[in-house]
Amino acid sequence: MPEVVNRAPLRQFDVPKVRKRRQTLGVVPGGSPSSEGQLGLAKAVRELREKAGLSQAALSERADLPEAAIALIESASQDPAWGDIRRIAQALGVSLEALSELAEQHEPEREV
């Protein structure tokens, strides 16, 4: 007969800790996925990172962000925090203006 393992009861999520974790990952407080996505920004970050010959891990180290944050930004899965965008631009050696312009060029056409 198999031995029964005594397991601790499940606990509720600690909401402040979850918010803190989402902020650490570089997503907008509240952590909701982007409704529109930041496809232009995602493509711009990836293009500049690859042009610089950096891996996601190397960029995350330079920008002092978790690697998961870079992956989420490049996949347009989450809207990044403003401070994270600044750090990424600095780590890539470009101005915020240059990153923004490149993101705009990659932005898909949207119907109004």
N, C-alpha and C positions, 0 to 999 in steps of 0.2 A: 504494500500500500504506500502511495507517495506521501512524503512528509508535507504537512500543511505549514506554510510560511505565514507568520503573523505580519500583516502589513498595516502601516499607519493610515489613518483615514485621510481622504483627499481634503485639501484645504482650499479655501477661496483665494483667488488671485489678489495680490496686494496692488491695488490700482496705482498708487504713487510709484511703486517699483516698476510696474509695467511702463508707465509714462517715461520714467527715467531711462529705461532700457531703449525705448523707441527714440528718445532724444540722442542717446549714445550712438544709435545706428544711423543717425543723421536724417531722420524723417521729421516732418513738421509735427510739432506737439499736437497730440490727438491721434497721430499715427494713421490716419485714414489714407487709403490709396488715392492717388490722384484721379479725379474723374476724367480729366482731359489727357493726363499724362504729360510728361515733359520730354517728348520724343526728340525735339530739336536739341535740348540740353544734353540728353543722353547720347545722341550721336556726336555732338561737339566734344564732349568730355572724352568719349572713346577715341575719336579721331586724333585729338591732341595728345592723349596718352600714348597711343600707338606711334604717332609721329615722333614722340620723345623717346620711344623705345622702352617704355616702362610697362611693367605688369601691373595688375590691379593691386597686388600686394605692395609693390614698390611705391605706387602713387599713394596708397593709404598710409604708408609709413611717412612719406614726405609731407602729407597733408595732416598728419596726426589724427586720422580717422580710422575706424574699423574697416577692414577689407569688405565686410558685408555692406557697409554704407556705399562704397564705390560701386559694388555690384548692383545694388538697388537703384542707384542714380543712373548707371549705364543701361539698365533694363527698363527705365522709365516706370518702375513699379511704384515708387513713392516720390512725393515731392520733397526735395531736400531743403534743409534749413538754410537760411541766408548765409549764416556764418560758415557753413560747410562749403557753399559755393565759393565764397571768398578764399577759403583755405585751399580748395582744389585749384583755383585759378593761380594762386601764388605758387603752389607746388609745381604747376605746369609751366610757370614762368611767363604767364600771359596776364594782361589786365582784365578786369571784370568786363570792360567795354568790348575787348576783343572776343572774350568767351561768349558774351551776349550776342554780338554780331554774328558769330559763327553759328550759334544756336538758332538764331532767326533764319539764317540761310537754310538750315536743315528742317525747320518747322514745316509740317505739311500744311497744305492749303485747307482752310476750314470754311464751311458754308455758314453764313450768318443768318 
